[in-house]
Amino acid sequence: MTVFLRSDDSSYDTNTIIEIQVDGKNKYFKNIRSMVHMKHIVNGRITKYSFRNPPHFMNFLHQYAINAHYETDAVLDHYMHHQNTATKIWHLNPSPRYVKEVATSFKTGLYKSTGGEFEYGSGDYGDLGATVAAILLDREARSIVLDADPSYGSFREPLLKLVAYMRAMEFQPFPRSPEIQIENVDTRIGQMAHEMPSVFSFFMPDYAAFGPVRSASLVSPEAQIYITPFIIGLA
């Protein structure tokens, strides 16, 4: 940790800058914390509720485009180094060990096979080569024993079912019109590319269907759109 003071004879104050290393990258923090305290709408008294005012780069008096770039970079950097960034696995209901393995590979930038024969990654934080290797080469991803476990894997989304069917039938587009036009798919099977009903996609990530899935404390997000009309539409 390195502390930067305004001058040699200065003491710690709100102008002090502190440099620390997070995930192999230097970060700088100002020695100040801005809090927003909520007031009662009627009597104007300060309540017990408060929240931290997030740092910003925009000058309220003089607004420059470069400051917007700085703030955007800071937000993206925050997302990149958030503790939950590396814990999204490609199939549902992974074991805690599997999640830890992938998250560790993302953070360390390295993945080693169980026997140590293979090693992937550059050693840099967020290395996607190491992350993908951890997802695909982990024993939980390759075990044929788990194929018999009904809780392993995930539902195939309706649109992916349609694409898989077209591939299985070796579909060939018309040469003069190579673009495939699929109309009213969202009303027939409940899903169409680039037509999400909200920013939260077509289903909630923690949705659990009634029955054995919910009873076992598992999740099945794709099942949220598998309602009777859409199932018939896929038939």
C-alpha positions in Angstrom: 0.0 0.0 0.0 1.3 3.5 -0.9 -0.1 6.7 0.5 0.2 10.0 -1.4 0.0 13.3 0.6 -0.6 16.7 -0.9 2.8 17.9 0.5 5.7 16.4 2.5 4.5 18.2 5.7 0.8 17.3 5.3 -1.1 14.9 7.4 -3.9 12.5 6.5 -6.9 14.4 5.2 -9.6 14.2 2.6 -7.0 14.9 -0.2 -4.9 11.9 0.7 -4.7 9.3 -2.1 -4.2 5.6 -1.2 -2.9 3.1 -3.7 -3.5 -0.6 -3.2 -3.2 -3.7 -5.4 -6.4 -5.6 -6.2 -6.2 -8.7 -8.4 -2.9 -7.7 -9.7 -4.0 -4.2 -10.7 -3.2 -0.9 -8.9 -6.2 1.0 -7.6 -6.4 4.5 -6.2 -8.8 5.6 -3.5 -9.4 9.0 -2.1 -9.5 9.2 1.7 -13.1 10.3 1.8 -16.5 8.7 2.0 -19.7 10.6 0.9 -22.9 9.5 2.6 -26.5 10.4 1.7 -28.8 10.5 4.7 -32.6 10.2 4.2 -34.9 12.8 5.7 -38.5 12.4 6.7 -40.8 13.8 4.0 -43.0 15.5 6.6 -40.9 16.8 9.5 -37.6 17.0 7.7 -35.7 15.0 10.4 -32.9 12.8 9.4 -33.9 9.1 9.5 -31.8 6.1 10.3 -31.6 5.2 6.6 -28.6 6.2 4.5 -26.5 4.9 1.6 -23.1 5.6 0.2 -22.9 8.2 -2.5 -20.9 6.5 -5.4 -17.8 8.3 -6.7 -18.2 10.2 -9.9 -15.9 11.9 -12.4 -18.3 14.4 -13.8 -17.8 18.1 -12.9 -21.2 19.7 -12.3 -19.9 23.1 -13.4 -17.7 22.1 -16.4 -18.7 19.0 -18.2 -16.1 17.4 -20.5 -16.4 14.3 -22.6 -13.1 12.9 -21.2 -14.7 12.7 -17.8 -17.5 10.6 -19.2 -14.9 8.2 -20.6 -13.1 8.0 -17.2 -16.4 7.3 -15.4 -17.3 4.6 -18.0 -13.9 2.9 -17.6 -14.3 2.9 -13.9 -17.7 1.3 -14.0 -16.6 -1.4 -16.5 -13.5 -2.0 -14.3 -15.8 -2.4 -11.3 -17.9 -5.0 -13.1 -14.8 -6.8 -14.3 -13.4 -7.2 -10.8 -16.7 -7.8 -9.0 -16.7 -10.9 -6.8 -19.7 -12.4 -8.7 -18.3 -12.0 -12.2 -16.5 -15.3 -12.3 -19.2 -17.5 -10.8 -21.5 -17.9 -13.8 -21.3 -21.5 -15.0 -22.6 -22.8 -18.3 -25.0 -25.4 -16.9 -27.5 -25.2 -14.0 -27.1 -26.3 -10.5 -23.3 -26.8 -10.4 -21.6 -28.1 -7.3 -19.8 -25.5 -5.1 -16.5 -27.1 -5.9 -17.1 -26.6 -9.6 -18.0 -23.0 -9.1 -14.9 -22.4 -7.0 -12.7 -24.1 -9.7 -14.0 -21.9 -12.4 -13.9 -18.7 -10.3 -10.3 -19.4 -9.2 -9.2 -20.0 -12.8 -10.8 -16.6 -13.8 -9.1 -14.7 -11.0 -5.7 -16.4 -11.2 -5.7 -16.7 -15.0 -4.5 -20.3 -14.9 -6.1 -23.7 -15.1 -4.3 -27.0 -14.4 -5.8 -30.3 -15.2 -6.4 -32.7 -12.3 -3.2 -34.7 -13.0 -1.2 -31.6 -13.9 -0.6 -32.7 -17.5 -2.1 -29.6 -19.0 -2.0 -25.9 -18.1 -4.0 -23.1 -19.7 -3.9 -19.4 -19.3 -1.5 -16.4 -19.2 -1.7 -15.9 -15.4 -3.5 -12.6 -15.8 -6.7 -11.8 -14.1 -9.8 -12.6 -16.2 -8.0 -14.8 -18.7 -10.9 -16.4 -20.7 -8.8 -19.2 -22.0 -8.2 -20.5 -18.5 -11.9 -19.9 -17.6 -13.2 -21.8 -20.6 -10.7 -24.6 -20.0 -12.0 -24.9 -16.4 -15.6 -25.0 -17.5 -15.1 -27.6 -20.2 -12.3 -29.8 -18.8 -13.4 -30.1 -15.2 -14.4 -33.6 -14.1 -17.9 -32.5 -13.5 -18.3 -31.4 -17.1 -16.9 -34.6 -18.6 -18.2 -37.3 -16.2 -20.5 -39.8 -18.0 -21.8 -40.8 -14.6 -23.5 -37.4 -14.2 -25.4 -37.9 -17.5 -27.7 -40.3 -15.6 -28.4 -37.6 -12.9 -31.7 -35.9 -13.7 -30.5 -32.7 -12.0 -27.4 -32.4 -14.2 -27.4 -30.1 -17.2 -30.1 -27.7 -18.2 -33.2 -27.3 -20.4 -32.5 -26.3 -24.0 -34.2 -23.0 -24.7 -37.1 -23.1 -27.3 -35.1 -21.1 -29.9 -32.1 -23.4 -29.5 -34.4 -26.4 -29.9 -35.6 -24.9 -33.2 -32.1 -24.3 -34.5 -31.0 -27.8 -33.4 -33.9 -29.3 -35.3 -33.0 -27.4 -38.5 -29.4 -28.6 -38.2 -30.6 -32.2 -37.6 -32.7 -32.0 -40.8 -29.7 -30.5 -42.6 -31.6 -27.4 -43.6 -30.2 -25.5 -46.6 -31.4 -22.0 -47.3 -32.5 -20.9 -50.8 -29.3 -19.8 -52.7 -30.9 -16.5 -53.8 -32.1 -15.7 -50.3 -29.6 -17.1 -47.8 -31.2 -15.2 -44.8 -33.7 -17.2 -42.9 -36.9 -15.4 -41.9 -38.7 -16.9 -39.0 -41.9 -15.0 -38.3 -44.1 -14.9 -35.2 -41.8 -17.3 -33.3 -42.1 -15.4 -30.1 -45.8 -15.9 -30.0 -45.5 -19.6 -31.0 -42.7 -20.9 -28.9 -42.1 -17.9 -26.5 -38.7 -16.8 -27.7 -37.0 -15.0 -30.5 -33.5 -13.6 -30.9 -33.2 -9.9 -29.9 -36.8 -9.8 -28.7 -36.4 -10.1 -25.0 -39.4 -8.8 -23.1 -37.1 -7.0 -20.6 -33.4 -6.5 -19.8 -33.7 -9.6 -17.6 -34.0 -11.9 -20.6 -36.8 -14.4 -21.2 -36.7 -16.0 -17.7 -35.4 -15.3 -14.2 -32.1 -17.0 -13.2 -33.5 -18.3 -9.9 -36.8 -19.7 -11.2 -37.6 -23.2 -10.0 -40.4 -25.2 -11.5 -43.0 -26.8 -9.2 -42.4 -30.4 -8.4 -39.2 -32.4 -7.9 -37.0 -29.5 -9.0 -38.3 -27.1 -6.4 -38.5 -29.8 -3.7 -34.8 -30.5 -4.3 -33.9 -26.8 -4.0 -32.7 -26.7 -7.6 -33.4 -24.1 -10.3 -34.7 -24.4 -13.9 -34.8 -20.9 -15.4 -35.7 -22.1 -19.0 -38.7 -23.9 -17.6 -40.4 -20.6 -16.9 -41.3 -20.2 -20.5 -42.3 -23.8 -21.1 -46.0 -23.2 -20.7 -48.6 -25.3 -22.5 -49.2 -23.0 -25.6 -45.4 -22.8 -26.3 -44.9 -26.5 -25.8 -47.6 -27.1 -28.4 -46.0 -24.6 -30.7 -42.8 -26.6 -30.5 -44.6 -29.9 -31.5 
